[in-house]
């Protein structure tokens, strides 16, 4: 059994449960993925498979990857990710992995890259209060003092300051699968997942919660 699948975040919407309550969900196009490579305990020391997702023109693929993709005989892929295999009968090279590997009610962990915000100040990056917004103030969105003069005469490590914000790999744990649409390869999970629309996400079976 494969522990995860590659997907694409399509956006957010809301659905209603059996009691009429509104549930916010994220729609993920999960798969179909193709097994490009299989790693075994005898050759590599562990059991896993490498999945390919998203089509890519063969003309834009280098020779090493072209030979790598040729083993699966399914064309070139834009994304390659590796997932562990648990249990017996792992999938073979060239076999497809679809969203029906999950069921409604399962719990999953979703990994993605957050939206990049560029260089931001301490108010947006760390939630600092800032100074007065009134006329004449010289302390609107400044961080305040960042160190002392006499001692230690330096800025200490891990001081919260302005800098690059966003574009970080983040994993959200224990999201419940609300619905599955196998004919459209869609997976509906409760809550928000990191990343912008059409960004690549990894959906794995929850590690810290039993399904």
PAGU-759972 format. One record per atom (N, C-alpha, C, O): residue in one letter; z, y, x. Coordinates in steps of 0.1 Angstrom, whole numbers, plus 5000, padded with zeros to 4 digits. Atoms other than C-alpha are relative to their C-alpha. Example, Ala and Ser with C-alpha at 12.3 -4.5 7.8 and 13.67 -1.06 7.14 Angstrom:
A500049885009A507849555123A500050125009A500750125019S500049894991S507149895137S500850114992S500950224997
END
This chain:
X500049885008X500050005000X500050125009X500850145018X500149884993X499050345013X501150104995X501350104983X498949915004X501850605013X499550144995X500350214990X500449875004X499650915006X498550014999X497749925001X501449975002X496351074999X499750155003X500650235003X500449864998X494451395008X499550064987X498850004979X500449935012X493851654981X499750145003X499850205014X500449865000X492752004973X500850074988X500650034977X499349935010X494952254954X499050094992X498350174998X500949925009X493052394924X500650124994X499950214990X499349895006X495652614910X501249954991X501549844992X498850045008X498552624885X499650024985X498850114981X500249995014X498652584847X501349954994X502349935001X498850055007X501152464821X499649904989X498549914983X500250105010X501452164798X501249984992X502350044995X498950025009X503652054770X500549855000X499649765000X499550145000X505851744770X500149954986X499850034976X499950065014X506651524740X500950074991X500850064979X499049925008X509451754729X499550154998X500350234992X500549875001X507252064730X500450105010X500250225008X499649914990X508752214761X498950035010X498149945013X501149964991X506452404785X500449965014X501649985019X499850044986X506152254820X499050065009X497850045007X501049944990X504552454849X499649895010X500449825015X500550114991X502352224869X498950065009X498350165007X501149974991X500052244899X498949894999X499349774999X501150095001X496652084896X499449975014X499050075021X500550044987X495551894927X498849904998X498949804991X501150094999X492151724932X500349905011X500049935023X499650104991X493451414949X499049895002X498849804993X501150094997X490651214965X498750034992X498650144987X499950134993X488551014964X499950015015X499250095020X500050004986X489250945000X499449865005X499549764998X500650124995X487550685022X500849965013X501150055021X499350054988X489250465048X499050015012X498049935012X500949994989X487650565081X500449915012X499649865019X499550094989X489850375105X501349944996X502149994988X498850085003X492550115103X500749975013X500149925022X499250034988X495350095128X501049894997X501749894987X499250125002X497249765132X501250005010X501250075021X498950014991X500549675148X499649935013X500249965024X500450074988X498849445173X499350095010X499550085022X500849914991X496449715187X500750135002X500650195013X499549864999X498350045180X501550014999X502150115002X498650005001X501949945175X500650044986X501850034984X499649975014X502150045138X498849994991X497749984995X501050025011X500350005105X499750134993X500650204988X500449885006X498350295092X498550004997X497849925003X501449985002X494950415079X499750145002X500550234999X500549864999X492950725086X499050024988X498049954987X500849975012X491450875054X499150125003X499550225010X500949894999X488451105052X499950064986X499849994976X500149935013X488151375024X499150125002X499150195012X500949885000X485551635016X498749975008X498849925019X501350024993X481851615025X499750115010X500150225009X500449914990X480451765056X498649965005X498249845005X501450034995X476851795069X500049935013X500749975022X500150084988X475951545095X499550085012X499950065023X500549924989X474151815115X501150085007X500950135018X498949924994X477351995120X501249925005X502349975008X499050094994X479251695133X499649965014X498549925016X500350044986X479551625170X499749855001X500049774992X500350144997X478451295185X501249914999X501149804994X498850095000X481951145190X500449974985X500749864982X499650025014X482851205153X498949934992X499249854983X501150065007X479351095141X500249845002X500049774993X499850144997X479950755158X501349944993X501349834989X498850045007X483450745143X499849984985X500349884980X500350015014X482250805108X499049894997X499049844986X501050105002X479450555112X500649864996X500049784989X499450135003X481950265110X500349994985X500349884980X499750015014X482850355074X498750004992X498749964980X501350005007X479150405065X500050084987X499450044977X499949915012X480050685040X499750145003X500150234995X500349864997X478750995057X501150065008X502150005012X499049934993X480751265074X501050074991X500750104979X498949945008X484051415062X500550135007X500550145019X499449874995X485551765066X501449995004X501950065012X498650014997X489151645067X500349855003X499949764997X499550134996X490851355084X501550005002X502050095008X498650014999X494451255080X500449865000X499749774996X499550144998X496550945088X501249984991X502150074991X498950045009X498950775064X500549865004X499749775007X499450134998X501350485069X499649904989X499349944978X500250115009X500750155053X501249914999X501849875009X498850085002X503649965037X499649884992X498849894982X500350125007X503449605025X498849925005X498349955016X501150094997X500749345025X498750064996X498650154988X501449975004X496949365022X499650155001X499450214991X500449864999X496149705036X498550024998X497749924999X501449985003X492749855027X499149995012X499550015023X501050024989X489649785048X499250135002X499250224994X500949894997X487350035065X498950014990X498249914987X501149975010X484950195040X500549994986X499850034976X499450015013X487250125010X500550144995X500950225003X499649885006X487950414986X501550004995X502049904991X498749985005X491450544978X500050114990X499550224993X500049905011X491850724945X501350044995X502449994999X498849945005X494350914925X500849904992X502049924990X499250105008X495350614904X501049925008X501649835003X498950064992X497550504933X501450054995X502449994998X498849945005X500150724916X500049974985X499049954978X499850025014X501550684881X500950124995X501650185002X499249895006X503050934857X501549965000X501949854997X498650024998X506750974864X500449975014X501649985018X499750024985X506450904902X500450145006X500250245000X499649884992X507951154927X499250005013X499149905020X500849994988X505851284955X500550125009X501150215004X499849894991X506151514986X498750065003X497749995007X501349934998X503351774990X500250095012X501150175013X500049924988X502551935023X498850085001X497750044998X501149914999X500352235028X500450125009X501550135014X499749884992X500052565047X500150124991X499250144982X499849895008X501452875031X499050115003X498350115013X501049894998X499353185026X500450095011X501650125013X499749914988X499053405057X500150144995X499250194988X499849865003X500453755053X499850095011X499950215009X500249914989X499653885087X501350065006X502449995004X498849934995X502154125104X500750074989X500150164983X499349935011X504854235080X501450045006X501849995016X498749954996X508154425083X501149924996X500949814989X498850085004X511654305078X500350004986X500949914981X499850005014X511754405042X499349894993X499849824984X500850115006X508954175032X500349875006X500349764999X499850124993X509553915058X501349934998X501449814996X498650055000X513353875056X500850044988X501950004986X499349955011X514254055024X501150115003X502050124995X499149894996X516054345041X500050104988X499050124982X499949905010X517254615017X499350135004X498750194995X500649884996X515954905037X500950124997X502150104993X499249885002X517155265035X499750074987X499150014978X500249925012X517055535008X498650044999X497950065009X501449965003X513755614992X499850154997X498750194993X500049865005X514655974985X499350095011X499050055022X500749914991X512856275000X500950045012X502150075010X499249974988X513956355036X500649895007X501049905019X499450114993X515156015044X499049955012X497849955011X500750054988X514055885079X500249855002X499949805012X499650144998X515155525072X499649934987X500449874980X500450065012X512955385044X500049855001X500749784993X500150144999X512055035055X500249955014X499649855019X499750034986X513455015090X501149895001X501949884991X499050104999X515654725103X501450045003X502349975001X498749964995X518454925116X500249975014X499349945022X499750034986X520254855149X499749865003X500049774995X500350144996X519054545167X500749965013X500549855018X499250044988X521454555197X500950125003X500950224997X499049904995X524154745216X499550065013X498849995020X500449944988X523754975245X500849955012X500249915022X499250044988X526654895268X500149855002X499949805014X499950154999X527054525260X499549944988X499949984977X500550074989X525154295259X498850065007X498250005016X501149934994X522454545268X498749934998X497849935007X501350085002X519754325253X500049974985X501049984978X500250055014X518354205220X500349855000X499649785007X499650145000X519953865212X498949924994X498149974986X501050095005X517853565204X500149984985X501250004979X500150025015X516753495168X500350124992X500750104980X499849885008X517153855157X498850014990X497750004994X501049995011X515353905124X499350135001X499950245000X500849884998X512554145131X498649984993X498349884988X501350015006X509054225119X499149915009X499449895021X500950094992X506253985129X499149924991X498949964979X500950085008X503853725117X500749924989X501749864991X499450055012X504553605082X499049914993X497949954990X500850105007X503153295065X499249915009X499449915021X500850094993X500553045075X500849895008X500549875019X499150104994X503252785082X499849874992X499649874980X500050135007X503252415074X501349974993X502449974999X498850015008X505652355046X499849884991X498849854986X500050125009X506552035026X501150034989X502250064992X499149995012X508052054991X500349854996X499449774993X499650135002X510051744983X500249974985X500550064977X499650065013X510551534951X499450084988X500150124979X500849945011X507851684928X499649894991X499149784995X500350105010X507451484896X498650004996X498050114993X501450015005X503951364886X500150004985X500749914978X500049985014X503451494851X498949934993X499049884982X501250065007X499951364844X499049965011X499050025022X501150044991X496951194860X498749994991X498849944980X501350015006X493251224851X499149935009X498449995017X500850074990X491550944870X498550035000X497850035010X501449985001X488051024857X499650135007X498450155011X500249874993X488351374873X500750015013X500650115020X499350004987X490451274903X501150115000X501350175011X499149895001X493151524891X501449944999X501749844993X498650045000X496851494897X500850134997X500750235003X499249895005X499351724879X501549975004X502149885000X498650014996X502751774896X500850124995X500250234995X499149895005X505651974883X500450105011X500850065022X499649904991X506252304900X498950055009X497750015007X501049944991X504452494928X500049925013X501049865018X500250064987X503052364961X499550115009X498950205005X500549904990X502352564993X498550005001X497849904999X501449984997X498952705000X499350084989X499850104978X500849925009X496252914984X499149904992X499149784995X500950095008X493652784959X498949955010X498550015019X501050074993X491152534973X500549975015X499649935023X499550044987X493452475003X500349855000X500649794990X499850154999X493952115016X501549985000X502350045007X498650045001X497251955008X500149845002X499149774999X499750144998X498751615016X501149954990X502150014989X499050055010X500451414988X500449865004X499649775006X499450124996X502751144998X501149954990X501750034983X498950055008X505150914980X501350055005X501650065017X498749934996X508651074980X500849915009X501049795007X499250084990X510750965010X501450004996X502149894998X498649995003X514151084998X500449964986X501549984982X499750045014X513850964962X499149884996X497949884998X500750125004X512950624948X499250034987X499750094978X500849985012X510150624922X500449904989X499949904978
END
